[in-house]
């Protein structure tokens, strides 16, 4: 789960139904009648995709704010100097 959410921060991943099955095999409740995993499968898939979309959108906004700030503008200027020097 840590790997899944960490990588969702940077790259959009396609989460296949087999990936969902692997996740469910780890987070399956051990007590009966707590959650009907089969009934929740499509809802969890949708929630993961929505979460991924929200994280990517937020990451892009934070990056854009940083790029418009003094550190980002300095970084862009340095990148142009490096490009012209090469």
Buried (B, 14 or more C-beta within 10 A) or exposed (E): EEEBEEEBEEEEBEBEEEBBEEBBEEEEEEEEEEBEBEEEBEEBBEEBBEEBEEBBEEEEEEEEEEEEEEEBEEEEEEEEEEEEEE
